[in-house]
Amino acid sequence: MTDKELITQAQGGDIEAYTKLMQLHHRTVERFAFQCGVHSTDIPDITQEVFVKIYRFLHQFNQDRFTTWLYKITLNATRDYYRKESREKSKEEKLTKSSARHTYTPSAEERILVFEEDQTLHQAILQLDEKYRYPIVLYYFHELTYEQIAEVLNTPLSTVKTRLLRAKEQLKRVLTTNGGAESGR
Amino acid sequence: MDDKQFEDRMRLLKKSYDRVPSQFQQEEIIEQIEIEKQSQTVDLIRKPRKNRQKLTIWAISIASIFVISILGATFILESDKENNQGGKGQYTLAEVFKDVEKDYPITREKNRKLLKMKEEDFAELDFVKVADSKYNMYKNAAKKDAGKYLMSAKEKANIYDQIIKRIQLPLPLIVIAASNPKKLSESEAKKYISDYYFRTEDLVNYYENLFSDYKEEIKALSKDGQLNEQTIPMNRERLPQELQDAIEGARSQNLHLKVVNSKFVFAYLNDFAVKKLRDKISDRLLGYLTIIEKAPYSYDATLLHPVEETGNILNTIERTLNLVDKEEITFFNAIEYDYAEMAFYFLIGSNEHPVFDKKGKVNQEYRDAWQNVLARSPKYSPLAVYLEPIIRDFQSTNWTTSENWENVLSIDIKKVMENKLKEASLDNFGDEYYEDLTIINSEFESQNHMYLKNTLGPNAKALFKEAKATDIVGLYYNSMRLKHFDTVLELYAKGKQYDIPSEEQIMKNRLESFEDVTRLSDIMEYMIFIQSSTEKGEPEKGIVRVIMKKEAKEDSIRVEEFQLIKEDVGWRILYTEAQ
């Protein structure tokens, strides 16, 4: 059954159809959220928020491509996450300001990106300003066309092209500084 | 690193992302959906949902509302309705729109011609798209208006100005701001600064894309096939007409073309906006204009300004950026990024300005620039974190080696900067300062629902006493929505020195648009609570800012602000007359 058919059924109140739709797309949400910088432990929350929100507005859905909508909603959910995250961090920093103790345990992120060069590149992508980060992630890891990216980000096509170009340049610079192209596996 | 190597690295990373573990909790999601469905049913029974577009909470007189968006047609109708009731209005929307309809297309066409752009390109610029959509929105509203609502002459003039201002090019926008007889308020100034930046950025994007499209044709014009600073001026007349027009159009907006490392870059010709607005905005905010007009700062690992000037720009950024601007200066993050990049090359040098001379010693220009910047650095300077140990190392080795210099990473600079901004912000507000962010989600809503349900119960007093300031504001919206005026009244501060609104005043301030709301999360993104510093013996005070959800067609954020005070019974809202 296609996305469109599942959506039509879900719009009619068929929760099973909606479950199927979630099963088809939850990996996209999880991966996209991680690539945008969401900690792996918070991904279930984001995924829940995305699918609850989609269900809430399902009756308004009349676009042809479900995934474009899915990316838009995930993007907003990750933005909210950032806002919350940065505030919490700031509070945390205030509380632990006087503490000088640091312990090291490998993060969940390090367990996912086992190669150092992947971690470097992943970090470099996360350090990009969001206007550069999202086009790069959507283009390289989700294989969206320029037009689709423009639609997801609500940005003109020409801007998407420029931003991809600039993002690429910035990443290449970081990679060159951090060991160059040869540091492969 | 060439393109192929880069693509390979990205391909490998994409593969690694497959290892992101799936933690999909299907049952929990379905359960959450069921809960929402049930609560929606309850709301729907209480109040049928109407058109959400009407939801604009402009005239809440208890809240000082600072709005960073243009008036919507709905507002015209809503605010006009009030005027009509008060008997002040004399113009219908159709009459209000008449002058706009005459002048908007003329101004738009004049601007397009000034930029020498084709209509299809001009219409694609972001700010033109927004301006056109607002204009059409008013046009449609004016057509449908049957003269039911009336507006005052002042409102008529305001609407005219707002719509025409939308289509202004960056430079005229600054001229308009400068023509203001009084000093601009902080909010007004930030709005002009943001608009100036984004409209110019739109143009720069367009021009840089256009020149990239013609790169090969331009290369063919130079003898050695290389692009340099002279290629364009030397061959100006041989350029395709579209490019000649673009150069002229860009110049009309204070932009000129540069070639850096064989790439086309558009830069500001001079500090036009800074000069124009020097007396109109505060010195600190003027810093944002100084920063903007120095852009671009670096390109392709090359600093575009001399080392000393780069140091000055970095210093200006450090003195200007303040977290309080983050909501309104919409390019705040972009400056953070630019700062980190510029600071990186300022520290490690670039191809055109290497740090070391032929003898392996640090060049004098870097020694001077670093020491100058350090001497002038503000208390929370990210750059000082690096410069202090680097200069110390170099001085002890006769300017030949520094371990700290070897370890500079651009990624770290951004982090250091974020931390310094937070530290500065905490310091500004003193020890008493406290800031908290609350996302308006289902958790907040169910908590608020609980307060609402218990307003008349035996535990009401104790509950209200414990409620956070943001809960009180949430409760205010919910009570207004459901016309629980007794509860609204209870939410105001009762101290002798404060005004207490009558039920009539509350009723008057209640817009019909509240009826459209069934969930706060449909209209609100989040709330920020900022507690002000408290004098000894004085009650605690604070501000709650409500950041409203952006409507799809709006290009700006609406923020509503409430002042609160902590009385014996808990946080309460201060009543103020309509703004």
Interface residues (C-beta under 8 A of the other chain):
Chain A: I15 Y18 T19 M22 Q23 H26 R27 E30 R31 F34 Q35 S40 I43 P44 T47 Q48 E49 F51 V52 Y55 R56 D80 R83 K84 R87 S90 K91 E93 K94 I112 L113 V114 F115 E117 D118 L121 H122 Q123 A124 Q127 L128 D129 E130 K131 Y140 F141 T155 P156 S158 T159 K161 T162 L165 K168 E169 Q170 L171 K172 R173 V174 L175 T176 T177 N178 G180 A181 G184 R185
Chain B: M1 D2 Q5 F6 D8 R9 M10 L12 L13 K14 S16 Y17 D18 R19 V20 P21 S22 Q23 F24 Q25 Q26 E28 I29 I30 Q32 I33 E36 E124 L125 D126 N205 Y206 E208 N209 S212 D300 A301 N333 A334 E336 Y337 E341 L409 S410 I411 K414 N419 K422 L426 E435 D436 L437 I439 N441 S442 E525 Y526
